[in-house]
Amino acid sequence: MNKKPRTWGYRLLAPILLAVFSLYYSPKVFGKGNIPKKGAVVVCSNHKHVLDQCLAALATHRPINYMAKSEYFKGRFAWFFKLTGCICVNRNGHDEDAKASANAVLSNGGALGIFPEGTRNKTDNLIGEFKYGAASLACKNEAMIVPVAVTGEYKFRSKTLCSRIGTPFSTKGMTVEQANNRLYNEIVKLINENLAEGYGTPEEFVRAKKASESATTA
């Protein structure tokens, strides 16, 4: 059974919402040409804010079906997540329906959005530990993975909010572990590139310094 989520709502609302988002936050987006225009892709970003998906969406005209926790599908904004083609994920166990929907997106040559950390990073580390879902889906469908780094502060006319889209890489011939490790390292590299250009919060600079010192002494 084809469980591919709808995209018409995304195409209808995204131009308006992204325009408002851009006007309010004034984010910097680098690497806009790096998201393939067609074919199965998994767009993977570190996760720090509920609006992180908007930054990747600014880099492509393709609809991206994002996987979102089931809590977002309850309450007065549930219609929005359903209409824009988000995939409801029950994080309390292995959600086979969510997995089937994600596979349907990729098998139909679509773009799937996933935050490999599984939740927003509230640790003292630069990024959280990656779960294997994104890499597993990409490998199963031989999809390209697009790494994305988000840094900076979400505030009006932000001077630090930044998204950097990395070079997509093929998962063909990779194990899930190899794909996951490469994805992790690529996003760390992109985050450090953002910070090197001054795009980051004070906390992110502290975390990056801590990570660098740990790597040096290891």
Contacts in CASP RR format, 6 or more apart in sequence:
PFRMAT RR
TARGET T0000
AUTHOR 0000-0000-0000
METHOD contacts of the structure
MODEL  1
MNKKPRTWGYRLLAPILLAVFSLYYSPKVFGKGNIPKKGAVVVCSNHKHV
LDQCLAALATHRPINYMAKSEYFKGRFAWFFKLTGCICVNRNGHDEDAKA
SANAVLSNGGALGIFPEGTRNKTDNLIGEFKYGAASLACKNEAMIVPVAV
TGEYKFRSKTLCSRIGTPFSTKGMTVEQANNRLYNEIVKLINENLAEGYG
TPEEFVRAKKASESATTA
1 100 0 8 1.000
2 104 0 8 1.000
2 108 0 8 1.000
3 97 0 8 1.000
3 100 0 8 1.000
3 101 0 8 1.000
3 104 0 8 1.000
4 101 0 8 1.000
4 104 0 8 1.000
4 105 0 8 1.000
4 108 0 8 1.000
5 65 0 8 1.000
5 85 0 8 1.000
5 86 0 8 1.000
5 87 0 8 1.000
5 101 0 8 1.000
5 104 0 8 1.000
5 105 0 8 1.000
6 83 0 8 1.000
6 85 0 8 1.000
7 63 0 8 1.000
7 65 0 8 1.000
7 85 0 8 1.000
9 83 0 8 1.000
9 84 0 8 1.000
9 85 0 8 1.000
10 63 0 8 1.000
10 64 0 8 1.000
10 65 0 8 1.000
10 83 0 8 1.000
10 84 0 8 1.000
10 85 0 8 1.000
11 63 0 8 1.000
12 83 0 8 1.000
13 80 0 8 1.000
13 83 0 8 1.000
13 84 0 8 1.000
14 57 0 8 1.000
14 63 0 8 1.000
14 84 0 8 1.000
17 54 0 8 1.000
18 54 0 8 1.000
18 57 0 8 1.000
18 58 0 8 1.000
21 27 0 8 1.000
21 51 0 8 1.000
21 54 0 8 1.000
21 58 0 8 1.000
22 58 0 8 1.000
24 156 0 8 1.000
24 157 0 8 1.000
25 154 0 8 1.000
25 155 0 8 1.000
25 156 0 8 1.000
25 157 0 8 1.000
25 158 0 8 1.000
25 161 0 8 1.000
26 157 0 8 1.000
26 158 0 8 1.000
26 159 0 8 1.000
26 161 0 8 1.000
27 55 0 8 1.000
27 58 0 8 1.000
27 158 0 8 1.000
27 161 0 8 1.000
27 162 0 8 1.000
27 163 0 8 1.000
28 161 0 8 1.000
28 162 0 8 1.000
28 163 0 8 1.000
28 199 0 8 1.000
29 55 0 8 1.000
29 58 0 8 1.000
29 59 0 8 1.000
29 162 0 8 1.000
29 163 0 8 1.000
29 164 0 8 1.000
29 165 0 8 1.000
30 162 0 8 1.000
30 163 0 8 1.000
30 164 0 8 1.000
30 165 0 8 1.000
31 59 0 8 1.000
31 164 0 8 1.000
31 165 0 8 1.000
31 166 0 8 1.000
32 58 0 8 1.000
32 59 0 8 1.000
32 60 0 8 1.000
32 165 0 8 1.000
33 59 0 8 1.000
33 60 0 8 1.000
33 165 0 8 1.000
34 59 0 8 1.000
34 146 0 8 1.000
34 165 0 8 1.000
34 166 0 8 1.000
34 167 0 8 1.000
34 168 0 8 1.000
35 41 0 8 1.000
35 43 0 8 1.000
35 56 0 8 1.000
35 59 0 8 1.000
35 60 0 8 1.000
35 62 0 8 1.000
35 111 0 8 1.000
35 146 0 8 1.000
35 165 0 8 1.000
35 168 0 8 1.000
36 144 0 8 1.000
36 146 0 8 1.000
36 168 0 8 1.000
37 60 0 8 1.000
37 61 0 8 1.000
37 62 0 8 1.000
38 62 0 8 1.000
38 109 0 8 1.000
39 109 0 8 1.000
39 110 0 8 1.000
39 111 0 8 1.000
39 143 0 8 1.000
39 144 0 8 1.000
40 105 0 8 1.000
40 106 0 8 1.000
40 107 0 8 1.000
40 109 0 8 1.000
40 110 0 8 1.000
40 111 0 8 1.000
40 112 0 8 1.000
40 141 0 8 1.000
40 142 0 8 1.000
40 143 0 8 1.000
40 144 0 8 1.000
41 110 0 8 1.000
41 111 0 8 1.000
41 112 0 8 1.000
41 143 0 8 1.000
41 144 0 8 1.000
41 145 0 8 1.000
41 146 0 8 1.000
41 168 0 8 1.000
42 106 0 8 1.000
42 111 0 8 1.000
42 112 0 8 1.000
42 113 0 8 1.000
42 114 0 8 1.000
42 134 0 8 1.000
42 137 0 8 1.000
42 138 0 8 1.000
42 143 0 8 1.000
42 144 0 8 1.000
42 145 0 8 1.000
42 146 0 8 1.000
43 56 0 8 1.000
43 64 0 8 1.000
43 111 0 8 1.000
43 112 0 8 1.000
43 113 0 8 1.000
43 114 0 8 1.000
43 146 0 8 1.000
43 148 0 8 1.000
44 113 0 8 1.000
44 114 0 8 1.000
44 115 0 8 1.000
44 116 0 8 1.000
44 134 0 8 1.000
44 145 0 8 1.000
44 146 0 8 1.000
44 147 0 8 1.000
44 148 0 8 1.000
44 183 0 8 1.000
44 187 0 8 1.000
45 52 0 8 1.000
45 53 0 8 1.000
45 55 0 8 1.000
45 56 0 8 1.000
45 115 0 8 1.000
45 147 0 8 1.000
45 148 0 8 1.000
45 149 0 8 1.000
45 150 0 8 1.000
45 163 0 8 1.000
45 187 0 8 1.000
46 52 0 8 1.000
46 115 0 8 1.000
46 116 0 8 1.000
46 117 0 8 1.000
46 121 0 8 1.000
46 127 0 8 1.000
46 128 0 8 1.000
46 148 0 8 1.000
46 149 0 8 1.000
46 150 0 8 1.000
46 187 0 8 1.000
46 191 0 8 1.000
47 115 0 8 1.000
47 117 0 8 1.000
47 118 0 8 1.000
47 119 0 8 1.000
47 120 0 8 1.000
47 121 0 8 1.000
47 150 0 8 1.000
48 120 0 8 1.000
48 121 0 8 1.000
48 150 0 8 1.000
48 151 0 8 1.000
49 120 0 8 1.000
49 150 0 8 1.000
49 154 0 8 1.000
50 120 0 8 1.000
51 154 0 8 1.000
52 115 0 8 1.000
52 150 0 8 1.000
53 64 0 8 1.000
53 66 0 8 1.000
53 113 0 8 1.000
55 148 0 8 1.000
55 150 0 8 1.000
55 161 0 8 1.000
55 163 0 8 1.000
56 64 0 8 1.000
56 113 0 8 1.000
56 146 0 8 1.000
56 148 0 8 1.000
56 163 0 8 1.000
56 165 0 8 1.000
57 64 0 8 1.000
58 163 0 8 1.000
59 163 0 8 1.000
59 165 0 8 1.000
60 111 0 8 1.000
62 110 0 8 1.000
62 111 0 8 1.000
63 85 0 8 1.000
63 110 0 8 1.000
63 111 0 8 1.000
64 111 0 8 1.000
64 112 0 8 1.000
64 113 0 8 1.000
65 85 0 8 1.000
65 86 0 8 1.000
65 87 0 8 1.000
65 101 0 8 1.000
65 102 0 8 1.000
65 105 0 8 1.000
65 110 0 8 1.000
65 111 0 8 1.000
65 112 0 8 1.000
65 113 0 8 1.000
66 85 0 8 1.000
66 86 0 8 1.000
66 87 0 8 1.000
66 112 0 8 1.000
66 113 0 8 1.000
66 114 0 8 1.000
67 86 0 8 1.000
67 87 0 8 1.000
67 89 0 8 1.000
67 98 0 8 1.000
67 102 0 8 1.000
67 112 0 8 1.000
67 113 0 8 1.000
67 114 0 8 1.000
67 115 0 8 1.000
68 81 0 8 1.000
68 86 0 8 1.000
68 87 0 8 1.000
68 88 0 8 1.000
68 89 0 8 1.000
69 89 0 8 1.000
69 91 0 8 1.000
69 119 0 8 1.000
70 88 0 8 1.000
70 89 0 8 1.000
70 90 0 8 1.000
70 91 0 8 1.000
72 78 0 8 1.000
72 81 0 8 1.000
72 86 0 8 1.000
72 88 0 8 1.000
73 81 0 8 1.000
73 82 0 8 1.000
73 86 0 8 1.000
73 88 0 8 1.000
81 88 0 8 1.000
87 98 0 8 1.000
87 101 0 8 1.000
87 102 0 8 1.000
87 105 0 8 1.000
88 97 0 8 1.000
88 98 0 8 1.000
89 95 0 8 1.000
89 98 0 8 1.000
90 98 0 8 1.000
91 118 0 8 1.000
91 119 0 8 1.000
99 137 0 8 1.000
102 112 0 8 1.000
102 114 0 8 1.000
102 137 0 8 1.000
103 137 0 8 1.000
103 140 0 8 1.000
103 141 0 8 1.000
105 111 0 8 1.000
105 112 0 8 1.000
106 112 0 8 1.000
106 137 0 8 1.000
106 138 0 8 1.000
106 140 0 8 1.000
106 141 0 8 1.000
106 143 0 8 1.000
107 141 0 8 1.000
112 137 0 8 1.000
112 143 0 8 1.000
114 133 0 8 1.000
114 134 0 8 1.000
114 137 0 8 1.000
116 130 0 8 1.000
116 131 0 8 1.000
116 133 0 8 1.000
116 134 0 8 1.000
116 135 0 8 1.000
116 180 0 8 1.000
116 183 0 8 1.000
116 184 0 8 1.000
117 127 0 8 1.000
117 128 0 8 1.000
117 129 0 8 1.000
117 130 0 8 1.000
117 131 0 8 1.000
118 131 0 8 1.000
121 127 0 8 1.000
121 128 0 8 1.000
124 207 0 8 1.000
124 210 0 8 1.000
125 207 0 8 1.000
125 210 0 8 1.000
125 211 0 8 1.000
126 188 0 8 1.000
126 191 0 8 1.000
126 204 0 8 1.000
126 207 0 8 1.000
126 208 0 8 1.000
126 210 0 8 1.000
126 211 0 8 1.000
127 184 0 8 1.000
127 187 0 8 1.000
127 188 0 8 1.000
127 191 0 8 1.000
130 180 0 8 1.000
130 183 0 8 1.000
130 184 0 8 1.000
132 176 0 8 1.000
132 177 0 8 1.000
132 180 0 8 1.000
134 145 0 8 1.000
134 180 0 8 1.000
134 183 0 8 1.000
135 145 0 8 1.000
135 171 0 8 1.000
135 176 0 8 1.000
135 177 0 8 1.000
135 179 0 8 1.000
135 180 0 8 1.000
135 183 0 8 1.000
136 176 0 8 1.000
137 143 0 8 1.000
138 144 0 8 1.000
138 145 0 8 1.000
138 171 0 8 1.000
138 179 0 8 1.000
139 171 0 8 1.000
139 173 0 8 1.000
139 174 0 8 1.000
139 175 0 8 1.000
139 176 0 8 1.000
139 179 0 8 1.000
142 170 0 8 1.000
142 171 0 8 1.000
142 172 0 8 1.000
143 171 0 8 1.000
144 168 0 8 1.000
144 169 0 8 1.000
144 170 0 8 1.000
144 171 0 8 1.000
145 168 0 8 1.000
145 169 0 8 1.000
145 171 0 8 1.000
145 179 0 8 1.000
145 182 0 8 1.000
145 183 0 8 1.000
146 165 0 8 1.000
146 166 0 8 1.000
146 168 0 8 1.000
147 165 0 8 1.000
147 166 0 8 1.000
147 167 0 8 1.000
147 168 0 8 1.000
147 169 0 8 1.000
147 183 0 8 1.000
147 186 0 8 1.000
147 187 0 8 1.000
147 190 0 8 1.000
148 163 0 8 1.000
148 164 0 8 1.000
148 165 0 8 1.000
148 166 0 8 1.000
148 187 0 8 1.000
148 190 0 8 1.000
149 163 0 8 1.000
149 164 0 8 1.000
149 166 0 8 1.000
149 187 0 8 1.000
149 190 0 8 1.000
149 191 0 8 1.000
149 193 0 8 1.000
149 194 0 8 1.000
150 162 0 8 1.000
150 163 0 8 1.000
151 160 0 8 1.000
151 161 0 8 1.000
151 162 0 8 1.000
151 191 0 8 1.000
151 194 0 8 1.000
151 195 0 8 1.000
151 199 0 8 1.000
151 200 0 8 1.000
151 201 0 8 1.000
151 204 0 8 1.000
152 158 0 8 1.000
152 160 0 8 1.000
152 161 0 8 1.000
152 162 0 8 1.000
152 194 0 8 1.000
152 199 0 8 1.000
152 200 0 8 1.000
152 201 0 8 1.000
152 204 0 8 1.000
153 160 0 8 1.000
153 161 0 8 1.000
153 200 0 8 1.000
153 201 0 8 1.000
154 161 0 8 1.000
155 161 0 8 1.000
160 198 0 8 1.000
160 199 0 8 1.000
160 200 0 8 1.000
160 201 0 8 1.000
161 199 0 8 1.000
162 194 0 8 1.000
162 197 0 8 1.000
162 199 0 8 1.000
162 200 0 8 1.000
164 190 0 8 1.000
164 191 0 8 1.000
164 193 0 8 1.000
164 194 0 8 1.000
166 186 0 8 1.000
166 190 0 8 1.000
169 182 0 8 1.000
169 186 0 8 1.000
171 179 0 8 1.000
174 182 0 8 1.000
188 211 0 8 1.000
191 204 0 8 1.000
191 208 0 8 1.000
192 208 0 8 1.000
194 200 0 8 1.000
195 204 0 8 1.000
195 205 0 8 1.000
195 208 0 8 1.000
END
